[in-house]
Amino acid sequence: MQTVYECMEKTCQKLRQLNVDISNIKAVGVTNQRETTLVWDKETGEPLFNAIVWLDLRTQSTVERLIRKTPGRSKNHLKHKTGLPISTYFSAVKLRWLLDNVDDVNKAVLSKRAMFGTVDSWIIWCLTGGRDGGVHITDVSNASRTMLFNIHTMDWDPELCSFFDVPMEILPKVRSSSEIYGQMRGQQTQQRHPDVPLPRHLLQLLWEEPKAFPGQPRDIVPFSTGSIWPHSTPLGSLCERFHYSFFYTTTYYFGPCS
């Protein structure tokens, strides 16, 4: 979180240099690289292990074990619900690895102290108070990259959680991609920005590549470490037509979730 606070501080400094009154800041948005996985202790407020980033391959043996228990040993066994193949890329596999290999994580889960989330969940929990009532949420665009989220029902799926043997109580609440999630508060924020009126709202949450997509008039294909084709379409028809060719992700969602 140190880098987050430093970025906020630098932004406020730059705005002052431009003679912008930072008391006019009404909300803060969050964007992140989706699948990176954290588990932290809600009582101490500390991570229980280093984050496992999206491109980490240490989970390959976990992937192979999970595929072996599917009918036909198919990596696409869960794709009809998740839009994704069983792969090292996605968060559920990383969480499964943490549960299998890190004693502190397993003990915290058993004692009901563990919280799971991608980086967006961690940042929002910290900024909204942390262990003092922090908000534990994610949005549909991030949840849809975990392999625990059903992209048709738009919620965590008990059968998917059972497949990965992940307790649902450690998962963040799923919210839409643009709403007021909570109010920024907590000792760190107040110490660093005593002259910025609190509370301030956390308003929008989108994963990295398609964050501009809701305002785009046509399809865009960004090229970076990977390539994403955000495309508005009836989900069912696309999944059926290109079942083995593409991954499917919820790009954004406005309106109430279940």
C-alpha positions as CSV (number, residue, x, y, z in Angstrom):
1,M,0.0,0.0,0.0
2,Q,3.0,2.3,0.4
3,T,3.1,3.0,-3.4
4,V,-0.6,3.7,-3.4
5,Y,-0.2,6.4,-0.7
6,E,2.8,7.8,-2.5
7,C,0.9,8.1,-5.8
8,M,-1.9,9.9,-4.0
9,E,0.5,12.2,-2.4
10,K,2.3,13.0,-5.6
11,T,-1.0,13.6,-7.4
12,C,-2.1,16.1,-4.7
13,Q,1.3,17.9,-5.0
14,K,0.9,18.2,-8.8
15,L,-2.6,19.5,-8.5
16,R,-1.5,22.2,-6.0
17,Q,1.2,23.2,-8.4
18,L,-1.5,23.7,-11.0
19,N,-3.5,25.8,-8.5
20,V,-6.2,23.1,-8.3
21,D,-8.1,23.0,-5.0
22,I,-7.8,19.4,-4.0
23,S,-10.8,19.8,-1.7
24,N,-12.8,19.5,-4.9
25,I,-11.8,15.9,-5.4
26,K,-15.1,14.0,-5.1
27,A,-14.1,10.4,-5.8
28,V,-11.3,8.0,-6.5
29,G,-11.3,5.1,-9.0
30,V,-9.3,1.9,-9.0
31,T,-7.9,-0.1,-11.8
32,N,-5.6,-3.1,-11.6
33,Q,-4.1,-6.2,-13.3
34,R,-6.8,-8.6,-12.5
35,E,-5.6,-12.1,-11.5
36,T,-2.8,-11.2,-9.0
37,T,-3.9,-12.9,-5.7
38,L,-3.6,-12.0,-2.1
39,V,-4.8,-13.5,1.2
40,W,-4.6,-11.3,4.3
41,D,-5.5,-11.5,8.0
42,K,-8.5,-9.4,8.8
43,E,-7.5,-9.1,12.5
44,T,-3.9,-7.9,12.0
45,G,-4.5,-6.3,8.6
46,E,-1.3,-7.9,7.2
47,P,-0.9,-10.1,4.1
48,L,-0.2,-13.7,5.0
49,F,2.1,-14.3,2.1
50,N,3.6,-12.4,-0.9
51,A,1.1,-11.7,-3.7
52,I,1.2,-14.3,-6.5
53,V,1.1,-12.3,-9.7
54,W,-0.8,-13.2,-12.8
55,L,2.1,-14.6,-14.8
56,D,3.5,-16.8,-11.9
57,L,4.0,-20.4,-13.0
58,R,4.7,-22.1,-9.6
59,T,1.1,-23.3,-9.8
60,Q,1.6,-25.6,-12.8
61,S,1.5,-28.8,-10.7
62,T,-1.7,-27.6,-9.1
63,V,-3.2,-27.0,-12.6
64,E,-2.2,-30.5,-13.7
65,R,-3.8,-32.1,-10.6
66,L,-7.0,-30.2,-11.1
67,I,-7.2,-31.2,-14.7
68,R,-6.7,-34.8,-13.8
69,K,-9.8,-34.8,-11.7
70,T,-12.1,-33.6,-14.5
71,P,-14.0,-35.9,-16.8
72,G,-11.9,-36.5,-19.9
73,R,-9.0,-34.6,-18.2
74,S,-10.1,-31.4,-20.0
75,K,-8.8,-28.0,-19.2
76,N,-12.0,-26.6,-20.6
77,H,-14.2,-28.5,-18.1
78,L,-15.3,-25.3,-16.3
79,K,-15.5,-23.0,-19.3
80,H,-19.2,-23.2,-19.7
81,K,-19.5,-21.3,-16.4
82,T,-16.3,-19.3,-16.2
83,G,-15.4,-18.6,-19.8
84,L,-11.9,-19.7,-18.9
85,P,-9.7,-22.8,-19.1
86,I,-8.0,-24.3,-16.0
87,S,-4.7,-22.4,-16.2
88,T,-1.9,-21.0,-14.0
89,Y,-3.1,-17.6,-15.1
90,F,-6.3,-17.3,-13.0
91,S,-6.8,-16.6,-9.3
92,A,-8.5,-19.7,-8.0
93,V,-5.5,-21.8,-8.9
94,K,-3.2,-19.4,-7.1
95,L,-5.5,-19.4,-4.1
96,R,-5.5,-23.2,-4.1
97,W,-1.7,-23.2,-4.2
98,L,-1.6,-20.9,-1.2
99,L,-4.0,-23.1,0.8
100,D,-1.9,-26.2,0.0
101,N,1.6,-24.7,0.6
102,V,1.4,-21.8,3.1
103,D,0.6,-22.8,6.7
104,D,-0.3,-19.3,7.8
105,V,-2.9,-19.0,5.0
106,N,-4.4,-22.4,5.9
107,K,-4.5,-21.6,9.6
108,A,-6.1,-18.2,9.0
109,V,-8.8,-19.9,6.8
110,L,-9.6,-22.5,9.5
111,S,-9.8,-19.8,12.2
112,K,-12.0,-17.5,10.1
113,R,-9.4,-14.8,9.9
114,A,-8.6,-14.9,6.2
115,M,-9.7,-12.6,3.4
116,F,-9.0,-13.3,-0.2
117,G,-8.9,-10.8,-3.0
118,T,-7.3,-9.6,-6.1
119,V,-5.3,-6.3,-5.8
120,D,-8.5,-4.2,-6.2
121,S,-10.0,-5.8,-3.1
122,W,-6.9,-5.3,-1.1
123,I,-6.5,-1.6,-2.0
124,I,-10.2,-0.9,-1.3
125,W,-10.2,-2.7,2.0
126,C,-7.1,-0.8,3.1
127,L,-8.4,2.6,1.9
128,T,-11.8,2.2,3.6
129,G,-10.5,1.4,7.0
130,G,-8.7,-2.0,6.9
131,R,-9.2,-4.0,10.0
132,D,-11.3,-1.1,11.4
133,G,-14.4,-1.9,9.2
134,G,-12.8,-1.9,5.7
135,V,-15.0,-2.8,2.8
136,H,-14.3,-6.2,1.3
137,I,-15.5,-6.1,-2.2
138,T,-14.6,-6.6,-5.9
139,D,-16.4,-5.9,-9.1
140,V,-17.6,-8.3,-11.8
141,S,-14.8,-7.5,-14.2
142,N,-12.2,-8.7,-11.6
143,A,-14.3,-11.5,-10.2
144,S,-14.8,-13.0,-13.7
145,R,-11.0,-13.7,-13.9
146,T,-10.9,-15.8,-10.7
147,M,-12.6,-19.0,-12.1
148,L,-14.8,-18.9,-9.0
149,F,-17.4,-16.6,-10.6
150,N,-20.2,-17.7,-12.9
151,I,-20.3,-15.3,-15.8
152,H,-24.0,-16.1,-16.5
153,T,-25.4,-15.7,-13.0
154,M,-23.0,-12.9,-12.2
155,D,-22.1,-14.2,-8.8
156,W,-19.7,-16.6,-7.0
157,D,-20.6,-20.2,-7.9
158,P,-20.9,-22.8,-5.1
159,E,-19.9,-25.7,-7.5
160,L,-16.8,-23.8,-8.8
161,C,-15.8,-23.1,-5.2
162,S,-16.3,-26.7,-4.4
163,F,-14.2,-27.8,-7.3
164,F,-11.3,-25.7,-6.1
165,D,-12.1,-26.5,-2.4
166,V,-12.3,-22.8,-1.6
167,P,-14.5,-21.6,1.3
168,M,-16.9,-19.0,0.0
169,E,-16.8,-17.0,3.2
170,I,-13.3,-15.7,2.4
171,L,-14.5,-14.2,-0.9
172,P,-15.2,-10.5,-1.4
173,K,-18.7,-9.3,-2.1
174,V,-19.3,-8.8,-5.9
175,R,-20.4,-5.3,-6.9
176,S,-21.0,-3.5,-10.2
177,S,-18.2,-1.7,-12.0
178,S,-19.4,1.8,-11.1
179,E,-21.0,2.8,-7.8
180,I,-20.0,4.2,-4.4
181,Y,-18.2,1.3,-2.7
182,G,-17.2,3.1,0.5
183,Q,-15.6,6.1,1.9
184,M,-11.9,6.6,2.3
185,R,-10.8,6.7,5.9
186,G,-8.3,5.3,8.2
187,Q,-5.2,6.6,10.0
188,Q,-2.8,6.3,7.0
189,T,-5.0,8.4,4.8
190,Q,-5.7,11.1,7.4
191,Q,-2.0,11.3,8.4
192,R,-0.9,11.8,4.8
193,H,-3.7,14.1,3.7
194,P,-4.9,16.0,6.7
195,D,-6.0,19.0,4.5
196,V,-8.2,16.8,2.2
197,P,-11.8,16.7,3.5
198,L,-12.8,13.1,4.4
199,P,-14.7,11.0,3.7
200,R,-14.1,10.8,-0.1
201,H,-15.8,8.2,-2.2
202,L,-14.3,5.2,-3.9
203,L,-16.4,5.3,-7.1
204,Q,-15.3,3.1,-10.0
205,L,-13.5,-0.2,-10.3
206,L,-12.4,-1.8,-13.6
207,W,-9.6,-4.1,-14.6
208,E,-6.8,-2.8,-16.7
209,E,-7.3,-3.3,-20.5
210,P,-11.0,-2.4,-21.0
211,K,-11.2,0.4,-18.5
212,A,-12.0,2.9,-21.3
213,F,-14.4,0.5,-23.1
214,P,-17.7,1.7,-21.6
215,G,-17.0,5.0,-23.4
216,Q,-15.6,3.6,-26.6
217,P,-17.9,3.8,-29.7
218,R,-16.3,0.7,-31.3
219,D,-14.1,-2.3,-30.5
220,I,-10.6,-1.8,-29.4
221,V,-7.7,-4.3,-29.3
222,P,-4.9,-3.1,-27.0
223,F,-1.5,-4.8,-27.3
224,S,0.8,-5.0,-24.2
225,T,1.8,-8.1,-22.3
226,G,-1.2,-9.7,-23.8
227,S,-4.0,-8.8,-26.3
228,I,-7.6,-8.3,-25.3
229,W,-10.6,-7.9,-27.7
230,P,-13.4,-6.1,-25.7
231,H,-16.6,-6.7,-27.7
232,S,-20.2,-6.1,-26.7
233,T,-22.2,-9.1,-27.6
234,P,-24.9,-11.5,-26.2
235,L,-22.7,-13.7,-24.1
236,G,-24.4,-17.1,-24.7
237,S,-24.2,-16.9,-28.5
238,L,-20.5,-16.0,-28.5
239,C,-19.6,-18.7,-26.0
240,E,-21.3,-21.3,-28.1
241,R,-19.8,-20.2,-31.4
242,F,-16.2,-19.8,-30.2
243,H,-16.1,-22.3,-27.3
244,Y,-12.5,-23.5,-27.8
245,S,-11.0,-20.4,-29.4
246,F,-11.4,-17.6,-26.9
247,F,-11.5,-16.8,-23.2
248,Y,-14.6,-14.9,-22.1
249,T,-14.6,-12.2,-19.4
250,T,-17.1,-9.8,-18.1
251,T,-15.7,-6.5,-19.3
252,Y,-17.9,-4.3,-17.1
253,Y,-21.3,-4.3,-15.5
254,F,-23.6,-1.4,-14.4
255,G,-26.6,-1.8,-12.2
256,P,-27.3,-4.0,-9.1
257,C,-25.6,-7.4,-8.7
258,S,-27.3,-10.3,-7.1
